[in-house]
Amino acid sequence: MPIRVHNYAGKFGWNMRKYFPKLASEGYLTLQFLTRGKSQREYIKYFMESDPIPHPNVVN
């Protein structure tokens, strides 16, 4: 009976996590860092340049 994989990277990602878990984990983290780095920098720049700088509301 074949295994059906419906997740990120499909069969390739499933086999990578099965046989090479450390390599797959490092690859996923590197990919996330590369794809999210630009949007995070733009997000930080937007909030640091807005006047006044917004701060979170902390309720104790």
Secondary structure as the mmCIF struct_conf table of DSSP 4:
data_model
#
loop_
_struct_conf.conf_type_id
_struct_conf.id
_struct_conf.beg_label_comp_id
_struct_conf.beg_label_asym_id
_struct_conf.beg_label_seq_id
_struct_conf.end_label_comp_id
_struct_conf.end_label_asym_id
_struct_conf.end_label_seq_id
HELX_LH_PP_P HELX_LH_PP_P1 PRO A 2 ARG A 4
BEND BEND1 ASN A 7 ASN A 7
TURN_TY1_P TURN_TY1_P1 TYR A 8 ALA A 9
HELX_RH_AL_P HELX_RH_AL_P1 GLY A 10 TYR A 19
HELX_RH_AL_P HELX_RH_AL_P2 PRO A 21 GLU A 49
BEND BEND2 SER A 50 PRO A 52
HELX_LH_PP_P HELX_LH_PP_P2 ILE A 53 PRO A 54
#
